[in-house]
Amino acid sequence: MLTKIRRIGNSQGILLSKSMLDQVEIDELVNVEVKGNAIVIFPANSNPRQGWAEQFSLANKEAAGIDEENLMEDVPNAFDDSEWTW
């Protein structure tokens, strides 16, 4: 679809047809990104925290087998190097 860039206040924009927006299921909010030499517009979640509960649940299941006592065992620090006496 060839369209003209229009002046909208102090900005510029384009008009998109309702049928085009319906095809990609865009209602109200969009994300706009620049990728290479293109401007990409895609539907945004109406709820930015959508899916968080599932992700936290998955992370908890993965972390269940981790031994927290030895979690930082191999991480060096200044205290171990200079102040600790063996």
Buried (B, 14 or more C-beta within 10 A) or exposed (E): EEEEEEEEEEEEEEEBEEEEBEEEEBEEEBEEEEEEEEEEBEBBEEEEEEEEEEEEEEEEEEEEEEEEEEEEEEEEEEEEEEEEEE
